[in-house]
Amino acid sequence: MAWKKVGSGAATLYSLHTNHLGSVVHVGDAGGARIDSGYAMYEPFGAFSSTPTGTNPSVTDRGFTGHRQNNTGSYNLGLIYMNARYYHPQLGRFVSPDSIVPEPANPQSHNRYAYAHNSPLNYTDPTGHCIPMICGAIIGAVGGAAISYGAQVVANISQNGLTVDALTNVNWAAVGGAAVAGAVGGATFGLLAAPVAAGGLGLGASFSGTVLSGAASGVAAGQAGQAAGNVLSARDIAEGLGNPSDVLLQAASGGLLAGAGYGINQLLSQRSTAQILQRLANEADAAVPGTGPVAGTLKHSAFKSLVDDLGRNDLHTEVTYLNGRVVTYGTRGAVRLDVVEGQLSMPTAVYDLKTGSASLSASRIRQIQGHLPSANIPIHEIRPQ
């Protein structure tokens, strides 16, 4: 994970090293070499048991599971901001109740102040609501059952018209099997999605990682659905399990759906980011009157400040690349980019601010692509309007 510290002088790029839960344990320089005096250590529910001065809060406010710690100077509240709610690590509880009960059948879910089912070494809570694996299971079960039921009802209506029988004359074993398949598939994808999104499992937060997670989810869902259907239809539970052609088809289907979802998400995300950056470019242009090189430099500085103020961890400003690696500003032959979206090791998009008569030429695009980790990363021009 990369982190840029902005102060009164030049911005400094750091690398944040995390444990299996995503908690920041020590800080390195831009090249990854460790610069602090020791490791940050955490108690099971997230309170610091030891804190090197270089880790938190002097360089970054990120700590337990990568969330923002409110422990800087006079603003030290002893709380952790987990997006939807604040969390108190000394108590091991959220300070406000969850707005949902994600798993009604699990007694732990009914304590809406509890953190990660009181199992903080096994689970994290990225959103402040529910564990990804459980959310995935619930969504998958409801979705699988709804699709199976709906398909049968549509078939009944197409044959006999809209009647009560059309709504009730369904194969409930198939619906139950679909629910089990959806639950297992959703739980599997939820279990794999969080570490993949964080760059874990050796896959990176990438298209390939998402597709592999989807393939695993597809196989798990298909095999679970087959087993559930066998039980509900009074067949041997192992009947039809492990058929190579079925497994390959399930993996291909799951991977295809996950890949399509990843692509759609990337398109929507980039469109949304481009709209946000366009608005900030307009604000920077309005704040700095005039034209020419000096005004252009000031507009870029104002734009950078506005982007940094968003507080988004996936947007990095004024990043310098050379031959696929992040380097310090001023390195001979390197390219400096206004905004990089995603992980610095594999960005999802690059945005180049242009003012005045300057434009994002084909040669400039080739130059940027030649120094990025991949030549397939989209490059967008942002121009005040």
C-alpha positions as CSV (number, residue, x, y, z in Angstrom):
1,M,0.0,0.0,0.0
2,A,1.3,3.5,-0.9
3,W,0.9,6.6,1.2
4,K,1.7,10.2,0.4
5,K,2.4,12.6,3.2
6,V,1.8,16.2,2.3
7,G,3.2,18.9,4.5
8,S,4.5,22.4,4.2
9,G,7.3,21.2,1.9
10,A,7.5,18.6,-0.9
11,A,5.2,15.6,-0.6
12,T,6.8,12.4,0.5
13,L,5.8,8.9,-0.7
14,Y,5.9,6.1,1.8
15,S,5.0,2.4,1.5
16,L,2.8,0.9,4.2
17,H,3.3,-2.8,5.1
18,T,0.4,-4.7,6.5
19,N,-0.3,-8.0,8.2
20,H,-2.9,-10.7,7.2
21,L,-5.7,-8.5,8.4
22,G,-4.6,-5.4,6.5
23,S,-3.3,-3.7,9.7
24,V,-0.4,-1.4,9.1
25,V,2.6,-2.8,10.9
26,H,5.5,-0.7,9.6
27,V,6.4,2.0,7.2
28,G,8.9,2.0,4.4
29,D,10.2,4.5,1.9
30,A,9.1,4.7,-1.7
31,G,11.3,1.7,-2.5
32,G,10.0,-0.4,0.4
33,A,13.0,-0.2,2.7
34,R,11.8,0.0,6.3
35,I,12.3,3.4,8.0
36,D,10.7,3.1,11.4
37,S,12.2,1.6,14.5
38,G,10.0,-1.4,15.0
39,Y,6.7,-3.0,14.3
40,A,3.3,-1.8,15.3
41,M,1.6,-4.5,17.3
42,Y,-2.1,-4.8,18.0
43,E,-4.2,-6.5,20.6
44,P,-6.9,-8.9,19.2
45,F,-9.6,-6.2,19.0
46,G,-7.3,-3.6,17.5
47,A,-5.9,-1.5,20.4
48,F,-2.2,-0.7,19.9
49,S,0.1,-2.8,22.2
50,S,3.2,-1.1,20.7
51,T,3.5,1.8,18.3
52,P,6.7,2.7,16.5
53,T,6.7,6.5,16.1
54,G,7.2,6.2,12.3
55,T,4.0,4.2,11.8
56,N,1.2,6.1,13.4
57,P,0.3,8.9,13.5
58,S,3.4,10.8,12.3
59,V,3.3,9.4,8.8
60,T,-0.2,8.0,8.4
61,D,-3.4,7.8,10.3
62,R,-4.1,4.2,9.0
63,G,-3.8,1.4,11.5
64,F,-6.0,-1.5,12.5
65,T,-7.3,-3.4,9.4
66,G,-6.2,-0.4,7.3
67,H,-8.9,1.9,8.8
68,R,-8.4,5.5,9.9
69,Q,-7.4,6.0,13.5
70,N,-8.6,9.1,15.3
71,N,-5.4,9.4,17.4
72,T,-3.6,12.5,16.2
73,G,-2.7,15.3,18.6
74,S,-5.7,17.0,20.3
75,Y,-8.0,14.9,18.1
76,N,-7.1,11.7,19.9
77,L,-10.5,10.1,20.5
78,G,-9.2,6.6,20.8
79,L,-11.7,5.5,18.1
80,I,-11.3,3.9,14.7
81,Y,-13.4,5.1,11.7
82,M,-14.8,2.1,9.8
83,N,-16.7,4.0,7.2
84,A,-20.3,3.4,8.4
85,R,-19.5,3.6,12.1
86,Y,-16.9,4.4,14.7
87,Y,-15.3,1.5,16.6
88,H,-13.7,1.5,20.1
89,P,-10.8,-1.0,20.1
90,Q,-10.4,-0.9,23.9
91,L,-14.0,-2.1,24.3
92,G,-14.1,-4.3,21.1
93,R,-17.4,-2.7,20.2
94,F,-18.8,-0.2,17.8
95,V,-20.1,3.0,19.4
96,S,-23.4,2.9,17.5
97,P,-25.5,-0.1,16.5
98,D,-25.4,-1.7,13.1
99,S,-28.3,-0.6,10.9
100,I,-28.9,-4.2,9.8
101,V,-28.9,-7.7,11.3
102,P,-26.8,-9.4,8.6
103,E,-27.3,-13.0,9.8
104,P,-30.5,-13.4,11.9
105,A,-29.9,-17.1,12.5
106,N,-26.6,-16.3,14.2
107,P,-27.0,-15.1,17.8
108,Q,-23.8,-13.0,17.5
109,S,-25.5,-10.9,14.8
110,H,-28.2,-9.7,17.2
111,N,-25.5,-7.8,19.2
112,R,-25.4,-5.0,16.8
113,Y,-22.5,-3.3,18.6
114,A,-20.3,-6.4,18.2
115,Y,-17.2,-6.4,16.0
116,A,-16.7,-9.2,13.4
117,H,-18.8,-11.7,15.4
118,N,-16.3,-11.3,18.3
119,S,-13.7,-13.2,16.2
120,P,-11.3,-10.4,15.2
121,L,-8.4,-12.7,14.3
122,N,-10.5,-14.4,11.6
123,Y,-12.6,-11.6,10.2
124,T,-12.5,-7.9,9.4
125,D,-15.3,-5.4,8.9
126,P,-14.4,-3.3,5.8
127,T,-17.7,-1.4,5.7
128,G,-18.8,-1.2,9.3
129,H,-21.8,-3.3,8.5
130,C,-21.2,-7.0,7.9
131,I,-18.5,-9.5,7.2
132,P,-18.1,-9.9,3.4
133,M,-18.4,-13.7,3.5
134,I,-21.7,-13.5,5.4
135,C,-23.1,-10.7,3.3
136,G,-22.1,-12.7,0.2
137,A,-23.8,-15.8,1.6
138,I,-27.0,-13.9,2.3
139,I,-27.1,-12.1,-1.0
140,G,-26.3,-15.4,-2.8
141,A,-28.9,-17.4,-1.1
142,V,-31.7,-14.9,-1.7
143,G,-30.6,-14.3,-5.3
144,G,-30.3,-18.0,-6.1
145,A,-33.7,-18.9,-4.6
146,A,-35.3,-15.9,-6.3
147,I,-33.9,-16.7,-9.7
148,S,-34.9,-20.4,-9.5
149,Y,-38.4,-19.6,-8.2
150,G,-38.9,-16.8,-10.8
151,A,-37.8,-18.9,-13.7
152,Q,-40.3,-21.6,-12.8
153,V,-43.1,-19.2,-12.3
154,V,-42.4,-17.5,-15.7
155,A,-42.4,-21.0,-17.3
156,N,-45.7,-21.8,-15.7
157,I,-47.3,-18.6,-16.7
158,S,-46.1,-19.0,-20.3
159,Q,-47.8,-22.4,-20.5
160,N,-51.0,-21.9,-18.5
161,G,-51.4,-18.2,-17.8
162,L,-51.3,-16.3,-14.6
163,T,-53.0,-18.5,-12.0
164,V,-52.5,-19.4,-8.3
165,D,-51.0,-22.8,-9.5
166,A,-48.5,-20.9,-11.6
167,L,-47.2,-19.2,-8.4
168,T,-47.2,-22.3,-6.2
169,N,-46.6,-25.3,-8.5
170,V,-42.8,-25.1,-8.4
171,N,-40.1,-27.5,-7.6
172,W,-39.2,-26.4,-4.1
173,A,-36.2,-28.8,-4.0
174,A,-34.8,-26.9,-6.9
175,V,-35.4,-23.6,-5.2
176,G,-33.7,-24.9,-2.0
177,G,-30.8,-26.2,-4.0
178,A,-30.4,-22.9,-5.7
179,A,-30.5,-21.1,-2.4
180,V,-27.7,-23.4,-1.0
181,A,-25.7,-23.0,-4.2
182,G,-26.1,-19.2,-4.0
183,A,-25.1,-19.1,-0.4
184,V,-22.0,-21.2,-0.9
185,G,-21.0,-19.3,-4.0
186,G,-21.6,-15.9,-2.4
187,A,-19.7,-16.9,0.8
188,T,-16.8,-18.2,-1.3
189,F,-16.6,-15.0,-3.4
190,G,-17.0,-12.9,-0.3
191,L,-14.2,-14.8,1.5
192,L,-11.8,-14.3,-1.5
193,A,-12.9,-10.8,-2.6
194,A,-11.6,-8.9,0.4
195,P,-8.0,-10.1,0.3
196,V,-8.0,-9.9,-3.5
197,A,-9.2,-6.3,-3.3
198,A,-6.5,-5.6,-0.8
199,G,-3.9,-7.1,-3.1
200,G,-3.5,-10.3,-1.1
201,L,-3.4,-14.0,-2.0
202,G,-0.6,-13.2,-4.5
203,L,-3.2,-12.1,-7.1
204,G,-3.3,-8.3,-6.6
205,A,-6.5,-6.2,-6.9
206,S,-6.7,-7.2,-10.6
207,F,-8.9,-8.6,-13.3
208,S,-7.2,-12.0,-13.1
209,G,-7.6,-12.1,-9.3
210,T,-11.3,-11.3,-9.6
211,V,-11.8,-13.9,-12.4
212,L,-10.1,-16.6,-10.3
213,S,-12.2,-15.7,-7.3
214,G,-15.3,-16.0,-9.5
215,A,-14.2,-19.3,-10.9
216,A,-13.7,-20.7,-7.4
217,S,-17.1,-19.3,-6.4
218,G,-18.7,-20.9,-9.4
219,V,-17.3,-24.4,-8.6
220,A,-18.3,-24.1,-5.0
221,A,-21.8,-23.0,-5.8
222,G,-22.3,-25.6,-8.5
223,Q,-21.1,-28.5,-6.4
224,A,-23.1,-27.3,-3.3
225,G,-26.2,-26.9,-5.4
226,Q,-25.8,-30.4,-6.8
227,A,-25.4,-31.9,-3.3
228,A,-28.3,-29.9,-1.9
229,G,-30.5,-31.0,-4.8
230,N,-29.5,-34.6,-4.2
231,V,-30.5,-34.4,-0.5
232,L,-33.8,-32.6,-1.2
233,S,-34.7,-35.2,-3.9
234,A,-33.8,-38.2,-1.7
235,R,-30.8,-39.2,-3.9
236,D,-27.3,-40.1,-2.7
237,I,-25.6,-36.8,-1.7
238,A,-22.5,-37.6,-3.8
239,E,-24.4,-38.4,-7.0
240,G,-23.0,-36.3,-9.9
241,L,-20.4,-34.5,-7.7
242,G,-16.9,-34.0,-9.1
243,N,-17.8,-34.5,-12.8
244,P,-14.9,-32.8,-14.6
245,S,-17.0,-31.3,-17.4
246,D,-19.4,-29.9,-14.8
247,V,-16.6,-28.5,-12.8
248,L,-15.0,-26.8,-15.8
249,L,-18.3,-25.4,-16.9
250,Q,-19.0,-24.0,-13.4
251,A,-15.5,-22.5,-13.2
252,A,-15.9,-20.9,-16.6
253,S,-19.3,-19.5,-15.8
254,G,-18.2,-18.1,-12.4
255,G,-15.1,-16.6,-13.9
256,L,-17.0,-15.1,-16.8
257,L,-19.6,-13.4,-14.6
258,A,-16.9,-12.1,-12.2
259,G,-14.9,-10.8,-15.1
260,A,-17.9,-9.1,-16.6
261,G,-18.8,-7.5,-13.2
262,Y,-15.2,-6.3,-12.8
263,G,-15.2,-4.7,-16.2
264,I,-18.5,-3.0,-15.6
265,N,-17.4,-1.8,-12.2
266,Q,-14.2,-0.4,-13.7
267,L,-16.1,1.5,-16.4
268,L,-18.5,3.0,-13.9
269,S,-15.7,3.8,-11.5
270,Q,-13.6,5.6,-14.1
271,R,-16.6,7.5,-15.4
272,S,-17.4,8.6,-11.9
273,T,-13.8,9.5,-11.1
274,A,-13.4,11.5,-14.3
275,Q,-16.6,13.5,-13.5
276,I,-15.2,14.3,-10.0
277,L,-11.8,15.3,-11.3
278,Q,-13.5,17.4,-14.0
279,R,-15.4,19.3,-11.3
280,L,-12.2,19.8,-9.3
281,A,-10.4,21.0,-12.4
282,N,-13.1,23.6,-13.0
283,E,-12.8,24.8,-9.4
284,A,-9.0,25.1,-9.6
285,D,-9.3,27.0,-12.9
286,A,-11.8,29.4,-11.4
287,A,-9.7,29.9,-8.3
288,V,-6.5,30.8,-10.3
289,P,-7.2,33.5,-12.9
290,G,-5.0,34.1,-15.9
291,T,-3.2,32.1,-18.5
292,G,0.4,31.2,-19.2
293,P,3.0,28.9,-17.6
294,V,2.8,30.5,-14.1
295,A,-1.0,30.4,-14.0
296,G,-0.9,26.8,-15.3
297,T,1.5,25.7,-12.5
298,L,-0.7,27.4,-9.9
299,K,-3.8,25.7,-11.4
300,H,-2.1,22.3,-11.2
301,S,-1.2,23.0,-7.5
302,A,-4.7,24.0,-6.7
303,F,-6.0,20.9,-8.5
304,K,-3.7,18.7,-6.5
305,S,-4.8,20.2,-3.2
306,L,-8.5,19.6,-4.1
307,V,-7.9,16.0,-5.1
308,D,-5.9,15.3,-1.9
309,D,-8.7,16.9,0.1
310,L,-11.1,14.2,-1.2
311,G,-9.3,11.8,1.2
312,R,-9.6,8.9,-1.3
313,N,-7.0,6.2,-0.8
314,D,-7.3,5.1,-4.5
315,L,-6.4,8.5,-5.9
316,H,-2.7,9.5,-5.8
317,T,-1.5,12.9,-7.0
318,E,1.7,13.9,-8.7
319,V,3.2,10.4,-9.0
320,T,6.4,9.9,-11.0
321,Y,7.1,6.6,-12.9
322,L,10.2,5.3,-14.6
323,N,10.1,1.9,-16.4
324,G,7.1,0.7,-14.5
325,R,8.2,1.8,-11.0
326,V,7.4,4.7,-8.8
327,V,10.5,7.0,-8.4
328,T,11.2,10.3,-6.8
329,Y,10.3,13.5,-8.6
330,G,13.1,14.8,-10.8
331,T,14.4,11.4,-11.8
332,R,15.9,11.7,-15.2
333,G,13.7,10.3,-18.0
334,A,10.7,9.7,-15.7
335,V,7.1,10.9,-16.3
336,R,5.1,12.8,-13.7
337,L,1.4,12.1,-13.6
338,D,-1.3,14.4,-12.1
339,V,-3.6,11.7,-10.8
340,V,-3.2,7.9,-10.6
341,E,-6.2,5.8,-9.7
342,G,-5.9,2.4,-8.0
343,Q,-2.8,0.7,-6.6
344,L,0.5,2.4,-7.7
345,S,1.9,-1.0,-8.5
346,M,-1.0,-1.6,-11.0
347,P,-3.2,1.5,-11.6
348,T,-6.6,1.2,-13.1
349,A,-6.5,4.7,-14.8
350,V,-4.3,7.8,-15.2
351,Y,-5.6,11.4,-15.4
352,D,-3.6,14.2,-17.0
353,L,-4.6,17.8,-16.3
354,K,-4.2,20.1,-19.3
355,T,-4.7,23.9,-19.2
356,G,-4.4,26.6,-21.8
357,S,-3.4,25.3,-25.3
358,A,-1.7,22.2,-24.0
359,S,-3.2,18.9,-25.1
360,L,-2.7,15.2,-24.4
361,S,-1.0,14.3,-27.6
362,A,-0.5,10.8,-29.0
363,S,3.3,11.1,-28.3
364,R,2.6,12.0,-24.7
365,I,0.3,9.0,-24.3
366,R,3.0,6.7,-25.7
367,Q,5.5,8.3,-23.4
368,I,3.3,7.7,-20.3
369,Q,2.4,4.2,-21.4
370,G,6.1,3.3,-21.8
371,H,6.7,4.0,-18.1
372,L,3.6,2.6,-16.5
373,P,3.5,-0.9,-15.1
374,S,1.2,-1.9,-18.0
375,A,0.7,-0.3,-21.4
376,N,-3.0,-1.1,-21.2
377,I,-3.8,1.3,-18.5
378,P,-6.3,4.0,-19.8
379,I,-5.1,7.6,-19.8
380,H,-7.6,10.4,-19.7
381,E,-7.3,14.1,-20.3
382,I,-8.8,16.4,-17.7
383,R,-9.3,20.0,-19.0
384,P,-11.2,22.9,-17.2
385,Q,-14.4,23.8,-19.0
